[in-house]
């Protein structure tokens, strides 16, 4: 159901009214009670997206998205800072041995 704009020809009172498209236009002004109302031609409401899933980036052009991909710095895969030769494998300690006294 659309919202219609009305203006009184007698007192210039303006208001909006939410009514069916098939409803007859109102004629009586709610402020001055005169039969001078006119339904105005309005621009109407814009599209309203409700709910999740509508993002401003959904409808970007291909050239824009390609430009964004090229502008981002490429991240490199992290590796160990030590060369393999320096990495020493240690044996697990034998827990069955008792420490010796000195």
Secondary structure, 3 states (H helix, E strand, C coil): CCEEEEEECCCCCEEEEECCCCCCCCCCCCCCCCCCEEEECCCCCCCCCCCCCCCCCCCCCHHHHHHHHHHCCCCCCCCCCCCHHHCCCCCCCCCCCCCCCC
